[in-house]
């Protein structure tokens, strides 16, 4: 199922000229998968996390077209409806889809994190964004203190960014 959703998300881009979007979600998915496995998530929670990581930025192309940018708050606003549409042809129960939509609708919100799947998605997305945005070490250290909670996420952040 995960691979089929990955393929669907790649095809969803419909020739989107910003190849960054595909590379980004593939990297976020890989980090989320790794952190989730090393943090010993239950299978269902791991699957929800991985699907959310794949589709977390589904709204970026539409937001660029509609608003002229893909700011996090716009992605959170527009993403859940797009996720429901993309996932409708997969055999996923309503609670699974709703949780994925919730995570997509909050993946730039760092307070009131209500589950390990949510926490790991934030960490995986930041691991990739820090590199893609060439963030300074001070900003990365601040995120480590304020956002990162998992042992694995912190270890990866420390190693990758030489903290």
N, C-alpha and C positions, 0 to 999 in steps of 0.2 A: 504494500500500500504506500509506504513512504516514497519509494522510487517513482511510483505512478504519479503521486502528487508533485514530486519534484519536476517530472517531465511536464505535467500540466502547467506548472508555474512558468517553466521556460517557454512553453508554447504560448502561454497567456501574454507574454510580452509582444507577440505579433510583430516581430521585427523592430521592436523598440530600439532606437538608435543609441540609447545609452546602455552599452554592454555592461557597464558598471553594475547595473541592477541585478543581473543574473549572477555575476561573480560575487557580489556582496551577499546575496541570500545564500549562495552555496557555502561561502565561508562561515557565515553566522550559523547555518545548519550544522556544519562540521564541529564547530566549537560547542554548540548546544548539545549535540549528540554526545560528544566526548565528556563534557562536564556532567551531563545527566547520568551517563553510565558510571562514571567514577564516583558520583555522589549516590549511587545505588537507588535511583528512582524506580518505582514500581512500573511495570510494562505500560499500563494505560497512561500514566503520567508522562513517561518517556515519549510515548507516541504523540500525545498532545503537544508536548514541548517541541518535538521535531517538526510536526506539521506547522505549528505556530512560527517556528524559526524559518521555515521555507516560505511562508506567505506573509511574514511580518511587514514587509514593505510593498505589498501588493498595490497600494494606493499611490505610490510615488509617480508613476507615469501620468496618471489621471490628474493628480494634484499639480504637476508641472504645467499640464495643459490648461486646467481649469483656473488655477490661482497664480501661475507663473513661478511657483516654487513648491518644494515638497517638505515644508516645515513639519516637525514632529506632531504638533497639535492637529494639523490638517490630515496627516496620515492616520492618526488615531480616530479622527472624525469620519473619514471616508472609507477606511479599511474594512471594518466588519461586514458591511453589506457586500463588498466585493469578494470577501472570503466566503460568505455564505453561497454566493453564486458559483464560485470556483469549486467548492466542495460538494455541491448538490448531487453530483453524479457518482459520488463515492459512497460506499456502504458504511456510513458513519452515523452513530446515534446522535440525537439532538443535543444531549448534554456535552458530548465530545466537541461538536461543532461550536456550541455556545462558549465553551471554555477557550477554544482557539480564537474565536471572535473577541472574547474579553481580553485575551493576551495581546492580540493585534491592536485592539482599541486602547491599550495602556502601555505599549512598549517604549514610550518616552516619558512615562510617569514613574518617578522614583520613590514616591511615598505610598504608604498603605499597601505594600506588596503582600499579597495574601496566599502565596504558595511557593514551593520550591521551583515549580515549572516557570513561574513568573520571574523569580529571582535569577534563575539561570538564563532565561531569555535576555534580561537586561545585561547580564555579564557578557554573554556571547556577543551581543550586538555591540557593546562597548569595546570589546577586544578588537573587533574589526574596524569600528569607527575611529578608534584612536590612531590606528595605522593609516587608514584612508584619509584622515584629516590632518595627519602629521602633528598631532597634539604634542604640546610641550610636556616635559616630565612632571612639572608642577601640577598641571591639570590632571594628568593620569594618577598621580599620587593622591590628589584630592578625591577623585572618583573611587579610588581604592578604599579610602577611609570612609567615605559617605555612602557608597553603594554596594561594594563587593562584600558578600557574606559567606559564600561557599569556600571551603578549603581549596578545592580544585581551581576555582576561578581566581582566587588570590595567588595561588602558585603559578598559574599560567601568566597572569598579569605581571608578577614579579620577574619571571624568567624572560618573557618576551620583551618587556620594556626595561629590563635591567634595573629594577627598583631595589 
